[in-house]
Amino acid sequence: MGEVTCPGDKSISQRAVMIGSLLNADIKITGFLNGEDPISTANALNKIGSSIAIEGTEVNIKKRVDPFTSSDGLVDLGNSGTGMRLMMGLVSGLGLDAILVGDESLSKRPMLRVANPLNEMGASVTCEEGMPPVNISPGQITNNFLYEMPIASAQVKSSIILAALAANKKVSVIEKSPTRDHTERMIRYFEGDIESKEHNSGNIITYNPSELSSKPSYEVVGDFSSAAFMIVAGLIARDSRILVKNVGMNPTRSGLLHVLKSMGGKISIKNTATICNEEVADILVESSDLHGVDVKGDIIPIIIDEIPILSIAASFAKGTTLIKDAAELRVKESDRLAAISDGLLKINIDHELFDDGIKINGSDKDIDDLVEIDSHGDHRIAMSFLIASLRSKNGIRVKDCKNIFTSFPTFLSSMKELGLSINEQT
C-alpha cells in the first residue's frame, strides 16, 4: 500500500498569514504551503508593514513596531486570485493606499464581485474594466453593513469580513449556499466574535467587533483540493490501495468525497482529529469500478476547485456524469470548462460542453495513443490530466506545468511516491 502526506492547505495558509499579521504578536505557523500563491500573499503583506519570514513549511510572524503603512510601490499577488481578493478587503479595512497587480492570468480575472460590495461598505476601490490592477484608497468602512451575495463565493465573503475585522466594524454577510468557512473558523479560533446561522438554504454570518487573542502557534491542516488528485488517482488506477494522510476534512471543502462515494468509490476515513478548529483525517482509497452520476445545485460551490479532477474520474466511470450549475469555472485561472473539454477531446472521451457544465460519457477502457494536453496555464488542468495518464497505455504529455507550483509544489514527488512515473522536460 502506498502512503503520502497531504501538503498544507493553500486557502488556510493565506488566511493564516493575513489574520496572523492582524494579531500583531509573535506567532509561528506550521504546515504552511510553501507554494507560489501563499508566498505571494505573504510578500504582499510585508509590502504594507508585516514582518513575515518563511522557512520551508514554517512561517514566523513578528510583532510589528510600526503600524501598517500604505505601499510605496505595486503590490504583486502573482497568480493568486485568493490573495488579491482577500487583500482588497484587508487593505480597505486598514484604510491604506495600495495598487494590487498580478500576472497575465490574474490580470484577466473579475474583481468587481469584490470591489462593488467593498465600495458599498465605504471603501474606495477601483479597477479598470473590472480587472486588475486594483487601486485602493483610504475610505470609511461603515458599521452594521449587511450584504447579500448574488453568487456563492468564499473569497467575496472573506474579503468583506476581513475589511470589517481590520476596521473593527460589525458586518453581516448572507450566502445563498454554504461556501468554505476557513475565515470564520480562524477568527473563532483566535476568540473573535463571529457567528454563522442557517438562513434559507444558506447562512448569515455576522462578525461583531472584538479583540482577537494572540496564540503562540497555528498549524495548517492538509489541503483537500490537493488530496483530491491523489484520491482520484487511487480510484482509477488498476490494483491500487493508497493512504493519503493529514487531509483537511472541513465539510465546506470535502464535498467531493460524497460525490466519489456515490459513484462507487471505495473510500474510508481513518484517524479523525481537530486541529486549530479544522477537521483532519487520513483517507484510504482503493481501485474502484466507478459509475456516472448527476452533480449540480448546492454542492457545486463546495467542489468547484475539484471539478477538473472529478471530470477525470467521470472519464473512466461507466455511464454518464452530468455536471451543471458550474459557470464559475469559466472565470478561474483559465476557462476551466473549455480546458476540460479540450483535454477530453485529446484523450478521446465522448462529452458535451454547456455554458455552465459538461456531460461526460465515461468508459472503462484505457487510452491507446500518446497525446499532448495544453494546460492553458492552469495548475488544476495540468494535474488532472497527468493523473489521467494512469489509464494511458503510452502516456500523456502535458504542456506548461510550471503553474502546478502555485498550489501543489510537491505534486511530482508525491505522485512518484505513489508509483506514477512523471518525467519533466524543459
C-alpha positions in Angstrom: 0.0 0.0 0.0 1.3 3.4 -0.9 1.3 6.3 1.6 1.6 10.0 1.0 1.2 13.1 3.3 -1.1 15.9 2.0 0.6 19.3 1.8 -0.7 22.3 3.7 -3.9 23.9 2.7 -3.4 26.9 0.3 -6.6 28.8 1.4 -5.8 28.4 5.1 -2.1 29.3 4.6 -3.1 32.6 3.0 -5.7 33.4 5.7 -3.2 32.4 8.4 -0.6 35.0 7.4 -3.3 37.7 7.0 -5.0 37.2 10.3 -1.7 36.4 12.0 -0.5 39.8 10.8 -3.5 41.5 12.2 -2.9 39.9 15.7 0.3 42.0 15.9 2.0 39.4 18.0 4.8 36.8 17.6 3.2 33.7 16.1 4.7 30.5 14.4 2.6 28.9 11.6 3.5 25.3 10.8 2.3 23.2 7.9 2.3 26.3 5.7 2.0 25.6 1.9 5.3 26.8 0.5 3.8 27.4 -2.9 3.8 30.4 -5.1 0.3 31.7 -4.2 0.8 31.7 -0.4 4.3 33.2 -0.8 2.9 36.0 -3.0 0.3 36.8 -0.3 3.0 36.8 2.4 5.2 39.1 0.3 2.2 41.4 -0.3 1.6 41.7 3.4 5.2 42.6 4.0 4.8 45.4 1.5 2.3 47.0 3.9 4.3 46.6 7.0 4.0 42.9 8.2 7.1 41.0 9.3 6.7 37.5 7.8 9.7 35.1 7.4 9.2 31.8 5.5 11.5 28.8 6.0 10.1 25.8 4.2 6.7 24.9 5.7 7.3 27.1 8.8 6.4 30.8 9.0 7.3 33.2 11.7 5.3 36.4 12.0 6.9 39.0 14.3 5.1 41.7 16.3 5.2 45.0 14.4 6.9 48.0 15.9 5.2 50.4 13.5 1.6 50.4 12.2 0.6 49.1 8.8 1.5 51.6 6.0 0.5 52.4 2.5 2.6 50.7 -0.1 5.2 52.9 -1.9 5.1 50.5 -4.9 3.0 47.9 -6.7 1.8 45.0 -4.5 2.2 42.0 -6.7 0.0 39.0 -6.0 1.4 36.8 -8.8 -1.2 34.2 -9.8 -3.2 34.3 -6.6 -6.8 35.2 -7.0 -7.5 34.4 -3.3 -4.6 36.6 -2.3 -5.7 39.6 -4.3 -9.4 39.4 -3.4 -8.7 39.0 0.3 -6.1 41.7 0.3 -8.7 44.0 -1.2 -10.7 43.7 1.9 -7.8 43.8 4.3 -6.2 46.9 2.8 -9.6 48.6 2.6 -10.3 47.9 6.2 -6.9 49.2 7.3 -7.5 52.5 5.3 -4.4 52.3 3.2 -3.3 53.3 -0.3 -2.2 50.4 -2.5 -2.2 49.2 -6.1 -2.6 45.4 -6.4 -1.3 43.8 -9.5 -0.9 40.2 -10.7 0.5 38.1 -13.6 -1.1 37.8 -17.0 -3.6 35.2 -15.9 -4.7 37.1 -12.7 -5.0 40.3 -14.7 -7.8 38.7 -16.7 -9.9 37.7 -13.6 -13.0 39.5 -12.5 -12.6 41.8 -9.4 -15.9 43.8 -9.4 -17.6 41.0 -7.4 -15.3 42.1 -4.5 -14.8 45.8 -5.3 -18.6 46.5 -5.5 -19.6 45.3 -2.1 -16.4 46.8 -0.5 -17.4 50.2 -2.0 -20.9 49.8 -0.7 -19.3 49.2 2.6 -17.5 52.5 2.4 -14.2 51.5 0.8 -12.6 53.2 -2.2 -11.7 50.5 -4.7 -11.4 50.9 -8.5 -10.3 48.5 -11.2 -10.2 49.2 -14.9 -12.7 47.2 -16.9 -13.4 45.2 -13.7 -10.0 43.5 -13.7 -6.6 44.2 -12.1 -4.7 46.4 -11.4 -6.8 47.2 -8.4 -6.4 50.7 -6.9 -7.3 51.1 -3.3 -7.5 54.5 -1.5 -8.5 55.2 2.2 -12.2 55.1 2.6 -14.6 55.0 5.6 -15.8 51.5 6.4 -19.4 51.7 7.8 -20.7 49.9 10.8 -23.6 47.3 10.7 -23.1 46.7 6.9 -25.3 43.9 5.5 -24.5 42.3 2.2 -26.4 39.5 0.4 -24.1 37.8 -2.0 -25.5 37.3 -5.5 -23.1 34.4 -6.2 -21.7 31.8 -3.8 -18.1 32.9 -3.2 -15.9 32.3 -0.1 -13.5 34.9 -1.5 -16.1 37.7 -1.6 -17.4 36.7 1.9 -13.9 36.6 3.4 -12.9 39.9 1.8 -15.9 41.7 3.4 -15.3 40.0 6.8 -11.6 40.9 6.7 -12.4 44.5 5.9 -14.7 44.6 9.0 -12.1 42.8 11.1 -9.4 45.3 10.1 -11.7 48.3 10.6 -13.2 47.0 13.8 -16.7 47.2 12.5 -19.8 45.0 12.6 -20.8 43.2 9.4 -23.3 40.6 8.3 -23.0 38.5 5.0 -25.8 36.4 3.6 -24.7 33.5 1.4 -27.4 31.7 -0.6 -25.4 28.4 -0.5 -22.7 27.4 2.1 -19.2 28.2 1.0 -15.8 27.3 2.6 -15.7 28.8 6.1 -12.0 28.9 6.9 -12.1 32.6 7.7 -14.9 32.2 10.2 -13.2 29.2 11.8 -9.9 31.0 12.1 -11.4 34.1 13.6 -13.3 31.9 16.1 -10.0 30.0 16.9 -8.4 33.3 17.9 -11.5 34.0 20.0 -13.1 36.6 17.8 -16.9 37.2 17.9 -18.3 35.7 14.7 -21.4 33.5 14.3 -23.0 31.7 11.5 -26.7 30.8 11.4 -28.7 28.9 8.8 -30.6 31.3 6.6 -33.0 29.8 3.9 -30.7 27.3 2.1 -27.5 29.1 3.1 -26.1 31.1 6.0 -26.0 34.5 7.5 -22.6 35.2 9.0 -22.1 38.1 11.5 -18.9 39.5 12.8 -19.1 41.7 15.9 -16.1 44.0 16.7 -13.9 42.1 19.1 -10.2 41.8 20.0 -8.6 38.6 18.8 -6.5 36.7 21.3 -2.9 36.0 20.2 -1.6 32.4 20.4 2.0 31.3 20.0 1.3 28.9 17.1 -1.1 27.9 14.4 -1.0 24.6 12.5 -2.3 24.4 8.9 -4.0 21.1 8.0 -3.7 19.4 4.7 -5.3 20.8 1.5 -8.3 18.7 0.5 -8.1 20.1 -3.1 -4.6 18.7 -3.4 -5.6 15.4 -1.8 -8.4 15.1 -4.4 -5.8 14.4 -7.1 -4.3 11.5 -5.1 -7.8 10.2 -4.2 -8.9 10.1 -7.8 -5.5 8.5 -8.7 -6.2 5.7 -6.2 -9.7 5.2 -7.6 -8.9 4.9 -11.3 -5.6 3.1 -11.2 -5.5 -0.6 -11.6 -4.9 -2.7 -8.4 -4.4 0.4 -6.3 -4.5 0.9 -2.5 -3.2 4.2 -1.0 -3.4 6.1 2.2 -3.5 9.9 2.0 -2.5 11.3 5.4 -3.3 14.7 7.0 -6.2 15.7 4.8 -8.4 18.7 5.9 -11.9 17.4 6.2 -13.8 20.7 6.6 -17.4 19.9 5.4 -17.4 23.1 3.2 -14.4 21.6 1.3 -14.7 17.8 1.3 -17.9 17.5 -0.7 -16.1 15.6 -3.5 -15.8 12.6 -1.2 -19.7 12.3 -1.2 -19.7 12.6 -5.0 -17.0 9.9 -5.4 -18.6 7.6 -3.0 -21.9 7.9 -4.8 -20.0 6.9 -8.0 -19.0 3.7 -6.2 -15.6 4.8 -4.9 -14.0 2.7 -2.2 -13.0 5.4 0.3 -12.5 5.0 4.1 -11.9 7.7 6.7 -9.3 7.0 9.4 -7.7 8.8 12.4 -10.1 11.8 12.6 -9.0 14.8 14.7 -9.5 18.5 15.1 -6.5 20.9 14.7 -6.9 24.6 15.1 -10.6 24.4 14.7 -10.3 22.4 11.4 -11.2 18.7 11.0 -8.4 16.5 9.7 -8.2 12.7 8.8 -6.4 10.1 6.8 -8.1 8.7 3.7 -7.8 5.2 2.5 -8.6 4.7 -1.2 -8.8 1.5 -3.3 -9.3 0.9 -7.0 -13.0 1.1 -7.8 -15.5 0.4 -10.6 -17.0 3.8 -10.9 -20.3 4.8 -12.5 -21.7 8.1 -13.7 -23.8 10.4 -11.5 -25.5 13.8 -11.8 -23.7 16.7 -10.0 -25.5 20.0 -9.7 -27.1 22.5 -7.3 -25.9 23.4 -3.8 -22.9 21.0 -3.8 -21.2 22.8 -6.7 -19.8 25.8 -4.7 -18.0 23.4 -2.3 -16.5 21.2 -5.0 -15.8 24.0 -7.6 -12.0 23.6 -7.5 -12.2 19.8 -7.7 -14.4 19.6 -10.8 -11.4 19.2 -13.2 -10.2 16.1 -11.4 -13.8 14.9 -11.0 -14.0 15.1 -14.8 -11.1 12.6 -14.9 -12.9 10.2 -12.6 -16.0 10.5 -14.7 -14.0 9.8 -17.8 -13.2 6.3 -16.5 -16.6 5.6 -15.0 -19.3 3.6 -16.7 -22.2 5.6 -17.9 -22.8 9.3 -18.0 -21.8 12.0 -15.5 -23.6 15.4 -15.8 -22.1 18.4 -14.1 -24.3 21.6 -14.1 -24.5 25.0 -12.4 -20.7 25.4 -12.7 -20.5 28.6 -14.8 -18.0 29.9 -12.2 -15.4 27.7 -13.8 -15.4 30.0 -16.8 -13.5 32.7 -14.8 -10.9 30.7 -13.0 -7.2 30.6 -13.9 -8.4 29.5 -17.3 -11.9 28.9 -18.7 -11.8 25.5 -17.0 -14.9 24.1 -18.7 -13.3 24.8 -22.1 -9.9 23.5 -20.9 -11.5 20.3 -19.6 -13.4 19.8 -22.9 -10.2 20.4 -24.9 -8.3 17.8 -22.9 -11.1 15.2 -23.0 -11.2 15.6 -26.8 -7.5 14.8 -26.9 -7.9 11.6 -24.9 -11.0 10.6 -26.9 -13.6 10.8 -24.2 -17.1 11.4 -25.5 -18.6 14.5 -23.9 -20.8 17.6 -24.4 -19.9 21.1 -23.2 -22.5 23.5 -21.9 -22.3 27.2 -20.7 -22.5 26.0 -17.1 -21.2 22.5 -17.2 -20.3 19.4 -19.1 -21.7 15.9 -19.8 -19.1 13.1 -19.8 -19.8 9.7 -21.3 -17.2 7.6 -19.5 -15.6 4.3 -20.4 -13.6 1.7 -18.5 -11.2 1.4 -21.4 -7.6 2.7 -21.3 -6.3 5.5 -23.6 -4.4 3.9 -26.5 -2.4 6.8 -28.1 0.3 9.1 -26.8 -1.4 12.5 -26.6 -0.4 16.1 -25.8 -2.6 18.2 -23.5 -2.5 22.0 -23.2 -2.8 23.1 -19.5 -3.9 26.6 -20.6 -1.6 27.8 -17.8 -3.9 26.3 -15.2 -2.5 24.2 -12.4 -5.6 22.1 -11.8 -6.0 21.3 -15.5 -2.3 20.2 -15.7 -2.5 18.0 -12.6 -5.8 16.4 -13.6 -4.6 15.2 -17.0 -1.3 14.0 -15.5 -3.5 11.8 -13.2 -5.4 10.6 -16.3 -2.1 9.1 -17.6 -2.6 6.3 -15.1 -5.1 5.0 -17.6 -3.0 5.5 -20.7 -1.0 2.8 -22.4 1.5 5.2 -23.9 1.4 8.1 -21.6 0.1 11.7 -21.7 2.3 14.8 -22.3 1.0 17.9 -20.6 2.4 21.3 -21.7 3.2 24.2 -19.4 3.2 22.6 -16.0 5.2 25.3 -14.1 1.8 26.6 -12.9 1.5 23.5 -10.6 3.9 25.1 -8.2 1.3 27.8 -7.4 -0.8 25.4 -5.3 0.9 22.0 -5.0 4.7 22.3 -5.1 5.3 18.7 -4.1 2.9 17.2 -6.7 5.6 15.5 -8.7 7.3 13.9 -5.7 4.0 12.9 -4.2 2.9 11.2 -7.4 6.2 9.4 -7.7 5.8 8.1 -4.1 2.6 6.5 -5.2 4.2 4.9 -8.2 3.2 7.3 -11.0 6.1 7.9 -13.4 6.3 11.6 -14.4 9.3 12.9 -16.4 9.9 16.6 -16.5 11.1 18.2 -19.8 12.2 21.8 -20.3 
